Amino acid sequence: MLEQMDLFLASIDIGVCWYGFGKPKEINNNEIDFVIMLAFGKSCEKDFRKDIYKSKRKPCDIIWNGNFDEGIKNLVRYAPSSCNMQPWRVVSKEKIIKIYRTTNVNSIMPLNKRPYYNTIDMGVFIYFLEIILNKHNYVYERELCIEVNSDESDIEIATYTIIA
């Protein structure tokens, strides 16, 4: 839901920044745990990146293994992630796309914080993937996996079956 807000606010020239390491001084509702903040403020149009291809991202062959629509493979890799870790890995075969969260990423983020923030990153990645699939008129079914603590280097997050 926050990524939807992020994209909407950016579309009306409001700058947005995910603020993960911040913590509120006081939490008023004891029933809801703090997850992450979204800082935002009015920006000038010139403050926004005009060319996504100038942003530093891992190449497609690192994040996506298998044949699929090259345009989608290229676009989805520009999804934002905490500390630019890009923890997503994708394997596609025929009409099946499997999404994984890799634990093999280098980052300035402390090792014990990575699973938490990378789980949020995976939700953002899945949202981007679905926006792009929808824009390209793909019809699909999504099955989310329950993420468990695992010693695996790649943890399965979701499976997409392309219907049309």
N, C-alpha and C positions, 0 to 999 in steps of 0.2 A: 504494500500500500504506500509506503514512503517513496519508493521509486516512482510510482505513478504521480505523486505530488511533486517530486523532484523534476520530472519531465514537463509536467504542466507548468510549474512556476518558471522554469527556464524558457518555455514557449512565450511567456509574457514578460520577458526580460527581468525576471527576479532570479538573482544568483542564489545557488544552493550549495551547501557543503555538509556532507555527513560528518558528524562529530562523535566518533565512537569512544574515544578515551575520556570524554567529558562525563561528569556525573553531577546530577542535581544536588544542591546543598541539602535539600529537604524533599522527601517524597511524601505527598499528602495522602496517597491511597495505598494502604498496606496490602491490598489484594493484588496489585499489579506490579510486577518487577520491572525495573528500568532496563531497557534494551539498548537503545541508541538515540541520539539526538539528530535533528535536522536543523541546521542554522540557515537562515535565509535573509535576504535584503535586496532592496531595489538596486539594479545595476544598469549600466549603459550597455547598449547593444554591442558596442565595440569590445566589451569585456569578455564576450563569449567566443569560444573557439569556432572559427568558420570552417576549418578544414580538419575533419576528424582524422584524416590520414597522416597528419603531423603528430598525432599523439603516439606515444611509445606503447606498442602492444606486441605480444608474442606472435610469431608467424603462425599461419594456419596449420602448417604441418606439425607444430608442437601441440596445439590444442585440439585438433580434429583429425582423427584417423578414419579413413574410409571415403567412399564416393558419396557425394551429395551436391546439391546446387551450390556452385562456387560462389555466387553472389551472397547467399545466405551465410556460408562458411566465413566469408571475409567480413561481412557486416557485424555478425554477432560477437566477434572477438573484441569489438570496441566497447562492450559493456564495461561500466566502471567497476572497480573493486578496491577494497581497502589496501592501502599502501601499494597499489597497482600489482598485487600478487597474481591476479588472474588464475585462481585455483581450479578452473573448470577444464575438464577433458571430455572430449566427445568421441564416441565410436559409432560409426554408421555403417549399416550393411543392408542393402536392398531398401526396404521401407521401414526399417527400425533405426531409431536414434537413441543411443544410451548416453546419459549424462553422468559424469563422475566428478567428485571433489578429490583432487589430488592433495596429498600431504607433503609431496616433494616440491616445495616452493622455497625460494630464498627470499628473505625479507628482513627489513629492520624491525618488524613487529616481533615482540617476544613470543617464543615458541608456545608458551602456555595460553596465549590469547588467540592464536591463529584459528583453531577449530571454531571458536565462537564467531569471530568476524567473517571467516570464510563461509560459514553456513549462511550468513546474511548475504554475502557475495553471490552464493549459488542461487538464492531467490531472485536477486537482481538479474543474473544471467538468464535464468529461466524466463523471466518476464520479457527481457530483450528478445530471446529466441522466439517466444510466442508472438510478440509484436511483428517481428520480421516474417515469420511463417504466415501470419494472417495477411500481412501486406502483400505477400507473394501468392495469395489465394490457396495455400495448402490447407487441407482438412486433415486433422490429426486427433488422436486420442492420447491423453497423457496419463501415466501411472506414476505416482510419487512413491518413493521407497522410504521406509522408516530408517533414518540414519542412526546407526548404533556405534558405540565406541568400538573401534576396530584398529588392529595393527596393520591393516592393508594400506598400501600406498595410494590406491584409488578406491574411493568409497562410492558405491552406486547411489545416485540421487533420484533419477527419473528415467523413464523409458517413454519414448514417443513412437507411436505407430502412425505412419503416414497413410491416410485412407485415399486421398485424392489430391 
